[in-house]
């Protein structure tokens, strides 16, 4: 896709694969990239198209094959393109264009659809992010830092006077949301561990313009217990998350309801939303694709979006152990994603 190509067509995404330890792997071989070569490997694999206005980083969740992960991400963005093309006046912030490009992060998330299988992937997700052992936050941190350092900064005065710059959005599902929060939280640590950096030429930490996590597989108190430095407080700056963290939930999600309750003795965010925390979540409803989101409903640090009226899974999901856990692949979800891009301007 070139600068003169039709904008309704999606370009091929970039694909990043991790192994069971969260280490970056070489395409086609499965061999792990040495830790000191991660930055170099990403620079060879990723080249941000100049025509792109929005960079979306998608990380999938439980029971998702690599091929399905890429297909899901592309379907969401294709629906977003079609929604904007059908009614551009609903997204006035995108009047100068919306040309998305996607990076899909894939990891081994398949297991038996049982409590034992859920626990196995939960433990794997934890191990992939564990302090001192898991590499996923390190790799994702380098990925986000690289994308931030290479994109055209939308806040630069010269950019504001001309083109709109390039915005960075995170999109996750299920356990993929844990990885993203871990990666962003690492930027709040001192000394800095993120960014595209070497000892002689440190780069700035990345800045995220919005984060959207569908049906997050994490305890409701995760933002106090698991991600305590994600947001600023009286004694710290917090991570460079400029836009809101938006979380959908549905009581029909059995993976983060039934299975999560038995695995962790509490329902998950994907079932009941984030609980009251040091950063109070703002509650709202998932809207239909023909209803605009007012800025005040999304302009908060954490937003709980109740999608229970839509994410029900239908007859097939009633027989599935995961219920409506993956029932977010809908135009209404793309509308929420597109609305975040619109309000990021």
N, C-alpha and C positions, 0 to 999 in steps of 0.2 A: 504494500500500500504506500503510495507516494503522497506528497502534499496536494497533488492535483486529482487524486483518486476520489471516488464517491465516498462521502463520510459515513454513509449508512452501513458500509461494510466493515466488519471487524478484522483487524490484523491478527496474524498468528500470535498467540501468547508466548511468553518465555516460561519455561518449566524448570523448576529447581527441585531436586529430589534429595531427601534425607534418609539415612538408614535408621535402625532401631535405637541407636545411641544419639540420634539427632545430628550426625555428621553429614556434611555435604558429600554427595557422591558424584563420580565421573559418569556422564551419560553413556549408556551402553555397556558399561563394565560393572557397575555397582561398587567399585573400589572407592574407599573414602579419600577425600581430598585432605592432605596434611593440614593441620591447623594453621601453620604459617603460610599456606598457599591459598587460603580461602579468599582473601581479598583479590589476589591475582586471578583466580579462577572466575570470580564474579565479573571482573572487568572484561574478561574475554567472552563470557557468555551473554552478558547483558549490554545492550546498547539502546538507550531510550530514544525512540523516534522523535525527531524534531516536531513532527506534526501533532503529536499527542498533547492534549490539554489536561488529561487526568490519568494518573497512574494508579491502578488498583492492584493491591497485593492480596491474593486470596489463599487462605489456608483451610483445608477441609477437616472433617471430623470423622467420627466412628463409622466403620463399615463402608469405606469409600475407596474404590480402586483408583490408581493414578489416572486412568483414562476417564473415569467418571468425574473425578475432581476437575479436570480441565474442561470437560463438557459442561459441568454445572456452572463454573465461573463464566464461561463464554455465553451460556444461555442467559444468565442474569444481565450481562452487559448488552447482549443483543436486544433483550426486552427493554432495557433502559434506552437504547438508541431509538427503538420503535416508538416508545412513549413520547420522547422528546420530539421526534419527527411528526407525530400525529397531533401534538398540541404544544408547540414551543412557548406559547404565552403562559403556560402553567409553570415554566421554569425560567423566569426573566433573567436570573443570574447567569444563565447559559446562552444568552443572546449572541455572544461572540463565538459560540461553538462548544460542542462537547464531543471530543474525539478520544475515547478511552483506549488505553493500552493496559494489558494485564500480565502480571507475574503470578504464576500458580506454584505454590509450595506444596509438595506432595510427600507423604510419609506413610509407613506401613501401619494401617489402622484396622485391618480386617481381623475378625475373630468370630467365634460361634456367637449367635444371638442369644446368649444366656447370661446369667449373673456372673458366672465364672469368666465368660468372654468379656463382659463389660469391665470387670475388675482387672483383667489382663491388660486391656488397652488403657484403662485409667492409670495403671501402674507404669505402663510403657510411656505414656505421655508425661508422667511425673519424672521418670528416669531420664527422658530425653531433655528435660529442663532442669534437673537437679543441680544444685550448686556443686561445683567442682567435678562433676562427672558428665552431665548432659550438655550436648553441644548446640541444641536447637536455638536457645536465646542468643548464643554467640553468633551463629550463622545468620539468623534472622536480623540480628542487630547490625551485622556487617552489610546485609542486603539492604536494609532500610537506610543505613548511613550512606551507602554507595548511591542509591537512588536519589537521596536528598542532595548529595554533593554534585551529582551530574545533571539534575533537572534544572530548568529555568525557574528561578525564584519568583513566584508571583507577587512578592511583597517589595521587590526592588523598584525604586523610582522609575528607572528606564523601562521596566516591564509594564508598569502601570500606565505609562504614557503611550505604550504601543500595544503589543500583544498581551494576552492575559496570563502568561506564565503556565506552569505545570503544577497541578495539585496532586498531593499524595494521600490516598485513602486505603485503609485497611478493611478487609472483609474476611470474617471467619465463620466457621460453623463448628458447634460442638466443642471437642477438645482443641480444635484449631484456634479457638478464642483464647485458650490458656497460653498457647505458644506466643500469640501476638502480645498478650498482656505482659508475659515474662520478658519478651524482647524490648518492648517499650519501657518497661520498668527499669531495665538495666541502664538506660540512659540517665536515670536519676541517681545512680550510684557515683560515689567519689572515691578514687579518681575515676574519670570517665572511662568506660570500657567499650563504648559504641562509636560508631562513625567509621568512615573510610579513612584509616589512619596508619601511620608508621611512626616510630619514635622521633623521626626527624621532621615529619610533616603532618601534624595532627589536624584532622578535619573537624568541623562543627558537628555536634550531635544532630540527628535527623529531627524534623518537625512533621507531625502527622496532622493533616487537615480534617480528617474525620475517621472514626472507627465504627464499624457495624458488625455485630456478632449475632448470628442467628442461633438460637437454642443452645446457649453456652453450657458446656458440661463442667460446671464448677459449683462448689457450695455457695449458698446465698450470701454468706459473709465473706466471700473471697476477697473483696476489696479492702477489708480490714485485716484479714488473716494471711492471705496468699500474696496480695499485691499492695502492701501498706505504703509503698513509696511512689505509687503510680501518680497520685495527685498531690498538689502542693499543700503545705500546712504552715503553721506559724514558724517552724524551725527548718523548713526545707522548700526547695523550689519545685520539686516534683519532676515528672518526666515531660519531655517536649510534645505533649499531646495538645495541640492548639484547639482542635474541635471537640465535639462531644463524643462520648462512648455510648453507643446506642445498642441496647440488648433486647431482643425479642423473646417472648415466652408464651407458652400455651399449656393449659392444664391437660391437653390431650397428648402431650409428649411423655411417653412412658419411659424412654431411655433416661431422661433427667428427672423423672418422677419415680416410677416404680423401681427401676434398677438402681438409680442414684441413691434413693432412700435406703435401699438394702445394702448398698456398697459403702455408703458414707454416713448413714443414719440421719440424713437430712435431704430434703428435695433439692434439686439443682436449680440454677438460675433459669435454664431453659424451660422449666416447668412452672416456677413461681416468681421469677424475676429476682433481681438483686435486692437484698434486705436493706433496711435502714443502716447506714454506715456513717463514718466521719464525713463522707461526702454524700449527702442525701440524694437518692435517686428521684427523678421526676417521672411520675406515672402518666402515660398517655395510651392511646389506642392506635393500632395499625389502621390506616385509612385506605379507602378504596382508591384505585388507580386514577379516578377522575376527580379526586378531592385534594386540593393543595395543602401541604403542611405549613401552617404559620411558623415563622421563625421562632416564636416564643415556646413552641412545643418541643423544639429540638435543641435550643440554645442553652444547654445545661451540661454539667460535667458528666453525669450519668443519666441516661434516659431509659426507663423501663417501658417497653412497647408491648402491650397485651395484644397478642395475635390469635387468641383462642377462638375468636369467631370464624377464623379462616383456616388456621393451621390445625386441621382435624384429621387429615389423612385419608378420609373416605373409607370405603368398605375394605380395601386392601390393608390399610393401616390398622384397622380394628383387629386384624388377625396377626399383625406384625408385633414382635416383642418390643420394638422401638416406638410403636405408635406413630404419632405425627412428628417425630424427631427430625425427619428430613423433608417435611412438607412445606418448606419455605420457597421452593422453586416456582414462584408465581409472579405475575405482573405487579402485584401489590408490593412484593419485596423489592423488585426493580424500581418501583416508584419511590420507595423509601431511600434506596441507594442513590437514585438520581436527585432526590430532594436534598440530600446531604451535600452532594456535589454543588447543587445550585446555591445553597445557603453558605457554602464555604467561600464564595466570591465576596 
